[in-house]
Amino acid sequence: MKIIRFLNDNSDICYGTPASTGKANLIRGDIFGYFEITKEVIVIKKLLAPIAPAQILGTGLNYRQHAKEGGMAIPEYPVLFVKGLNTLQHPGEPIVIPTHLRSDKVDYECELAVVIGKTCKNVSRSEALDYVLGYTCANDVSARDWQLERGGGQWCRGKFFDTFTPLGPQLITKDELPAPNHLQIKTILNGEVKQDWNTDDMIFDVPALIEFFSGSTTLPPGTVILTGTPHGVGMAQQPPRWLRPGDEVTIEIENIGRLTNPVVDEKN
């Protein structure tokens, strides 16, 4: 099933399934509990990120070729970091380059995002996918200067700026994506493919991440897990290719869709 979140003509937040262009069949109920798809077709005034996350958990260095391009050792355990809810951005809305707390090294990262569908703690690898609602595209935008040079050894400052986690355009439920670690994933910058790989290169696959992140830790419904990025990030280009105002970044994942955002400078 494809699930979208959007504003209707009255600017009410709604869930639905895509119908004809610019319209959706309204979903009534709780997408994390009982819901039904109605026959009521309504106009999509504005497409939103497919969920409002309960929390956003990131995974660092989770693709073998990405670790290699950065000269990093393969980690023994998944590398967890946290992103604030302030980082959420909707499809079509701008990624804002910080100018007040200035960054000159803002980078893109195409990622598969996993959405947890029910309360999850101490889950085994074999049962992990039972706790997944679905999947969407994510861009784990990162200010590399604050992440790697000025963050005191912590990544969060470089990952925590407003608009640094675009999600969308839709949520694909797990029944339609039974093999999340066999998906083509791309970043397209101004029409040029910069990252083009497959989720089968993850060091820790989706079940392994859920098992690890839920260890002695409660993951509520709506938790978003960013699963890492493949090689080809702007930092690794020769010369580095940082995002700049006027750019357009598209994240494309097989059987999920395309998430596109323009890039602008912060206005002080």
C-alpha positions, 0 to 999 in steps of 0.5 A, a space after each residue: 500500500 502507498 500512504 501519503 500525508 497531505 493538506 486538503 483544501 481546508 489545510 487539514 492534515 490528512 492521510 490517503 492513498 494516491 488516486 488520480 493526479 493531485 487527488 487521494 482516497 482519504 484514510 480514516 483511523 490511525 495508520 499505526 493501529 486500525 485504519 480504512 481506505 475510504 471511497 472519498 476522493 479529495 484534492 491534495 493541496 500540499 504534499 507533506 512528509 509521509 509521517 510526523 516522526 516520533 523520533 529520528 535515529 541515524 546510522 553512520 558508516 553503514 555501506 561498505 563502499 561509503 566506509 571505503 571512500 572515507 577511509 573508515 574502518 568497518 564498524 563492529 556495531 551499528 553507529 547510532 546518532 540522533 536527529 531532532 524533529 526540527 530537521 524534518 522537511 517535506 517534499 518540494 520544500 527547501 533544504 536551508 543552508 545555515 548562514 547564522 551558524 554558518 556551514 560551507 560544507 553541506 552535503 547530500 546523503 540518499 538513504 532508505 528510511 524505515 518507519 516503525 509501526 508498533 512499540 518495539 523493544 528487545 526485538 530479535 533479528 528474525 522478528 524485526 520486520 514484523 515491527 515495520 510499518 513501511 519505508 520511504 526516501 530520506 536525505 540525511 543532509 549533513 554539514 560536514 564542517 560541523 559534523 567532522 571538524 567542529 563537533 567535538 567528536 560528536 556528529 549531531 551538530 552537523 546533522 541537527 540543522 532545520 530542514 536536514 531530514 527531507 522525507 517522502 514522497 510516500 510511505 510504502 508498506 512492508 508487504 509491498 517491499 518484502 526485501 528492503 536490502 535489495 533496492 536501487 538507491 540514487 542521489 541526482 543533483 541538478 539532473 546528474 547522478 551522484 550516488 547510484 548503488 544498492 541497499 544490499 551493500 549495507 554492513 548491517 541490514 534492516 533487521 540487524 539495525 532494528 535488533 540493535 537499536 531496540 536493545 534495552 531501548 523502547 522504539 515507539 510507533 513512528 520512529 524513523 530509522 535512517 539506514 546509512 548512505 552509499 558511496 558518492 557523497 559530495 565530500 568524496 568528490 574531487 573536488 568536493 561538491 557541496 550543496 549551494 543555493 539554486 541546486 535541486 536534489 532528488 533521492 530516488 529509491 526503487 519501488 518507493 519514488 523520488 523525493 526532490 528538494 531545492 536548496 536555499 540559503 538561510 535568511 537571517 
